[in-house]
Amino acid sequence: MVWGTLAKDLDLLRDPEGLSVERYPRLVPMGLVPATRAFGLWTVVPGYDRLLTGLGKRAGVVVDDGTGPEPDLDADVAAVGYDFRLGVTDAARTLDAQLRCRLEHLWPKEEDREARVVIVAHSMGGLVARYWAAVLGGARWCRGIITLGTPHRGAPKALAVMAHGPSVGPFHIRRPIEMARGWQGLADLLPRYPAVHDLSAGDAPHTPDGDPAPAKPHLLRPHQLPLPWLRGPAGRAHAMHQEIEQGWQKLPVAPAIMPRIGFGHATLRACSWDGNEVSVTKAVPPGPELGGWADGLGDGTVPAFCGLPVEMDNYPRTHLHVHRRHGPIAELRETAELLEAFRTDAALFAYRAGQESPVGLGMDLDELQLRDKPIPLVVTPVTLAGERVEAARASVWASAEPVTVDGRRPWPRTDVRLEWDAGQRAFHGRLPGLPPSLVKVSVVARDLTDSTAVQTVQVLDDTGLE
């Protein structure tokens, strides 16, 4: 879908009917979102212009960015947009239609089309690509799928948004809730596993001595909750995930899947139901032991363990982790190298994130903030294995600057030094209250790492929000 001006993006929080499925049953995308946009119920919407530019740098490569009146069927790199609201299944059909006409044009003989496609997919796009390959027959034509921040197992944040609306500071914006519940695309991002701790299940069992017996938490899948607005969309999402899993198992030769998973950032992970209300927090989720996956936290939107496809359960996580949040992971430099590896039949281990710093900066920073209110920020240095780093002597700075279209800044950049908390082994600080705007927050710690942690934040005027 196409996002307009920043003001229009903010209006969606106050008047969300602009994206109502009932009012607008289908939106026709004109290419991908070209730059970071302010509002997304799921997350701040990343721009894909840098990704397309990076993929088109190789000499002779023709890029079709999807904005032309007709598709360029001779393009080497093609951007495929889709109406996020309608869900994975609908988007996969859009992808299939786009790819089939290109394959038929470039390789008239059917046998010549095999393994010609490599897909780079961000977030929900990874589910779309896998559904296309496993269910719609695309696997024959697909050599590989690179997924960036894809919630292969869903993400609790989707449940939080559907239940309470987007969070802004101490409260939730409830106006978009009904609209969001009408988006199958948001429901398709719900956890596909038993994620909700049912606290209404009754008292815990007791031992013969009368002491409470240790009991496994009673866990429910989202579609099993007694919520009429959730049951239908969540049930369809669960069926969609099952179709992918079962279809993948039946493939004679499956496309190579190369997930890249953001980690080290505080992320909504734990869900509970008390019989009246759903709660979603950043705590370690109840249920089976996650081991090192729990230490990995997530990318701020998708928990780290949810970024791994189900058929890769035994894959070592440290080869998949990257120091990125959910939006910036779309600009991962390694993506172009992975594509080149597919093109030249090179050994892919050489194209992992080996050149990146072994220490990353995990951020706990909410994407929506209120004007003129201090913005709390926690930064945790972590290794690729998810282990916290002793960094008492390090100097860590956070900066905030406005994101603008024309390059003219309405207010100057702000820099704040963060303080070390030995108990939490993390750096804490507060950015000063800012005017309503789209803000780029960057964190650097040159004593620890050459990488920079970046997150886009929307500062909102609280007028008209509820």
N, C-alpha and C positions, 0 to 999 in steps of 0.2 A: 504494500500500500504506500501511497505517497503522503508525506507529511508536509504541511505548508509552512507558514511563518511561525516564529516562536510564539507570537501572541495567539495565533490560532491553536497551536498546541496546548497552551495553557487554558484556552476556552473549553477544551475537551474535559477538563476537570470540573468545570462549572456547568457545562451544558454538553454532556457526553452523547446526546442523541445523534451527533454528527457521525458517529461510527456504529449506530444501531443497525443490527442485521434486519430488524423489521422494517426500518425506514429505507435502508440501502441494502437490499439482499445480496448484491455482489459489487465489489469495487474492482476496477481494472487497473493493475499497477502499471506504471510507466517507468520501468527500470527499477533499480534498487535505491534505497535511501542514500542520497549522495553525501550527507554530512550528519554529524551527531545532532539528534533532535531532542527536544525537551521532554516530551511526555510519552511514556509507554506504561500501560498497566502492568506489563510483565517486568520491564526494566527500562532504563534510559535507552532510547533507540540508537544504536551505533550507526555511524556512516560507513559505507562500503566503498567510497571513492578510492581510498588508499589501497584497499585490497585489490580492486580492479587494476589500478595503476601498476601495482607490484607484479600482478600476474601477466601484464602486457608488456613488460620491459624487454623480454627476449626479442631479438631482432626478427623481424618478419611476422610477428604475432599480430593478428587482427582481433580486436575486441569489439563485441557487440554489447553495449551497455543497456540495451533494452528500451532506450528512449526514442528510437526512430519510429517512423510510421509503419515500417515493415521490418521483419527480422532480416539480419544479414546472414544468410545461410552458409556463407563461406568463412564465417568467423571461426577462429581457433578457441577463443574464450567467449562464452555467452553468459550474460547475467539473466537469471530467471526469477522474476518476482511473482508473488502470489498474494491472495487475500488471506492474511493471517487468521482472520476471524472465523473462517469456515472450516478450519481444521486440517489435519495431516492428510487425510484421505483425499479431500478435494484438491489440496495443493499438489499432491503426488500426481493426480490426473493432469493438472496443468503442466507439471514438469514432463510427464510422458509425452504430451502433445507437442511440446517445444522440441524435445530431443528427437522424436521420431522423424519429424520433417527435416531436421538437420542431418540425421544419419542417412536418410534416404537420398538426400541431395548429394552429400559428400561421397557416399559409397553405394552406388546403385545396386550392386550385388549384395544380397543379404548376408552371405558368409563373410564378406569383407568388413562388416560392421561390428564384429565381435570384439569386445574388450577395447573399444575405442574411447570410452568416456571415463573421465576422472572428475568426480564431483567434490567441490569445496563447499562445505555447508556450515553455517553458523547457527547455534542455538536450535530452534525448532526445525531448521532446515535439514539437520542431520536425520531427524525422524522422517521427514518427507522423502529424503533420498533413500533411506532404508526401506520404506514402504514401497517406493517405486521399484526398487531392486527385487525385494522378496515377494511382493504380492502382485504387482502389475507386470512382471516379466522383464524388468529392466536389467536383471543381473547378467543376462547374456551379453549385453552391450557394455557393461560397466566393468572397468578394470579395478577401480578403487574409489573409496569415499573417505575424504579427510573431514572429520567433524571437529568443530571448534566450539567448546562450551555447550555441547548438545546434552540436554537432559534425557539420556537414553533410558533412565529408570524414573523419569519424572522429577519433580521438585516440589517440596512443601510450599514454596512461595506462591505457587498457583492456587493452592487451597486457601492460603491467607488472603489473597486478593479477592477470590470468589466469596469468601465468608465475610470479610470486613471492609474490603476496598483498599486502595493504596494508603500506606501509612505516611503521614507527614508530621514530623515532630512527635508530640504526645498523643495525637489523635489520628483517626482514619477518615478519609474522604469517602462518604457513603453514596454520593450521587452516582458514581459510575457503576455501582454494584449490579443493578439490574441489567444494565447493558453488558457488563462483563460476563454475567451468568448466561447470557445468550450467545456467547462466543464458544463454539466447539473447539476452536483453536486454543483457548486458554485451558479448557477442560482436558485437552490432549496432553497438557504439560503436568497434570496431576501425578503424584506418585503412583507407579504401577505396582508397587509392593505393599504389603500390610504395614502402613506407616502411622496409623492413628491409634494412640494408646487409649483404649476405652476405659475411662475411670469410672464409668457408671455400671461396670460389670458386676459389682457386688463386693462383699468382704473377701479378703484373702483366706485360703484354707488354713487350718491349724494342725499342728502336730498332736500326737496323743498326749503330750505334756501340756497342751493348751497354748503353746507358743505359736505365733504366726509362722507358717511354713513359707520358705522362699518359693515364689511362684513366678513363672514367666508372665510378662505383661500380656494382657489380652489385646491383640492388635487387629485392627480392621483396615480393609482397603477403603479408599474414599467412597466408592459406590455402595458400600455396605452401611454407611451412616444413614440414620433415619431422617434424612433431609430431602424433601421432595424436589427442591431446586437443584440438588446435586446428583441425585441418583441416576437420572437419565443421561446427562452429559458425561458423568464419570463412568457409567457402564459402557457407553460407546467408546470412550477413551481406553478402557481396559480391554475391550474386544479388539481395538486397533493394535495395541501392543502385542496381544496374543497372535494376531495375524502376522505381524512382523517376525516374532520369534518362531512360530511354526513354519512360516514360509522360508525363513533363513535355514532352518534345519533340513529342509527338503532340497536345497540348491545343490546340484552336482558339483559346481565350482562357484564358491561365493566370492564376491569382490573383496579385495583387501580393505579392511577397516582400520583407519589410523586416527584414533581419537586424541585430541589434545585437551587437557583438563586443567582449568585454572584452580589454584589451591592457595591456602594460607590466609584467606579473607573470611571474616565472620559472615556466616550464611544461615538463613532459616533452615533448620533441619529436623526439629522435633515437633510432632503434632499430637494433640490430645483432644478427647471428647468427654465432657463431664455430664452428658445427658441433656444439656441445654445449649452448649456453645462449643465451637471449635477454637482451640488455641494453637498457635504456631510460634515457636521460639528458636533461638540460636543454640540451644543446648544440644548435647550429644543425644541422638535419637534413642528411644527404647528399643529393645529387641535384641537380635543376635549381635555378638561382639564384632565390632568393626575393625579392631586392631589399629594399624597405622592409618587406615582410611579416616578414622575419627580425627586424628591429628591434622589431617590435610584440610579440614574445614570445607572450603569451597571457593567459588569465584565471586561470592557476594550475592549470587542469584541461584546457582546450581550447586548443591553439595558435591564434593569431590567424588564420593562413591557413586553418585547418580550419573556421572559423566562417562561411565564405563559400560559398553554394551554387554548384555547378559551372557553372550557366548564367550566373553573374555574374562570370566570370573577369576581365573588363576594368573592373569597377566600381571607382572610386577608394575606397581603404580608409579615408581620413580622414573620410568622411561616415558611416562605419559604426562607428568605434571609440568606446567609452565607457569611462570610468575606473571599471571595476567588476571584481571577482573573480567566479568562477563562481557562487557562491551569491548574493551581494548583487545581481547583475545582474537577478535575478527581481523586485527591488523598484524597478526603474528608473522614475523619475517620468515620463519621456517616454512611457511606454507608454499612459497614459490620454490624453495629447495626440494620439498617433497614432490611437488609436481614435476620438477625436472628429473628427479629420481625415477618416477614412473615413466617419463618420456624416454630416458636413455637406458633403462634396465639396470641402473646402478644399484649397488647394495644399499638398502634403505637405512641400515644402522648408522651410516655416516651422516645422515641428515636429521638425526635427532637433535634435541636442544643442547648438545654437548658444549657449545660455545657460550651459552648463557651462564650468568653468574650462579654459583652453587648456593647463594643466599638470596632469598627473595623477601619482599616486604609485604606482609599481609595487612590489609586495611579493614577496619570496622568503621564503616561510614555509611549512613543512610543516604539514599539517592535523592530524597525529597526533604527539603528543609524550609523553615519559615523565615520570612524577612526579619532582619534586625535581631535575630536570636543567635547566640553563640553556637557554633557548630562543633560538637564533640568529635574527636578523632582518636582512634587507637591504632597503632602500627606495631605489628609483631614480626620481628625478623625470624625467618624459618628457612631450613634447608630443603632441598628437593625431597628428602624423606619425610618432611613434615615436622622435624625436630626444631624446638625453639633454640635460639642462639643467645649466648651470654654477650650482651652488648652495652654494658654500663658506661663504657668510655666513648661510645660512638656519638657523633653529632648528627642528629636527624632533624630535617627541616621540612615543613609542609608549606606549600604555596597555593593561593587561590587567585585565579584570574578569569575575567569574563570571556566567554566564547562568543565571538561576533562573526557576522557574515562579511562585513566590509573592512575588518581589521582595526576599526576605531574603538578604543576602550572607553566605556562610560564611567569606569572607576579604575583606579590603579591596582596593580598586583599587590597582594598582601602575603607576607612571609611570617611564619611562626615557628619557633624552635620547640620541639617536643621534649618532654621530660621522661627520663627512664623510671619505670616502676619495677623494682627488683622482685617484688612479690609475684607480679603477673608476668615478669620478663617481657615487658612490652613498653612502648613509648606512648605517652598520653599528652593530649593538648587540646586547645580549642581555637578554632578560627573565629575571628570576630564576626558579629552579625553583618550580613550583606544585603544589598538591595535586591529586589526581584530580578532574576537573571539566570541564564544558563552558565554554570561555573565549572571550570576545569581545576580539579584539585590534584596536585602532584606532590609526591613525597620522595626525597632523596636522602641517602645515607652513604656518602662516599667512603666512609671508613669501613663499610660492610660490603657494599655491592656497587657495581656500575649501573645496575638496572634502576629504573624509575617506576614507582607505582603511581598509576593514574586512574582517576575516577571522575566522571562527569556528574555533577550534582545540579538539581533544579531548585533554586530558591524561589519560593512562592509568596505572593501577597495573600495573606489569610482572609482578605475581604471576599465574602461570598462562598467560602469553603465551609463544609460542615461534615 
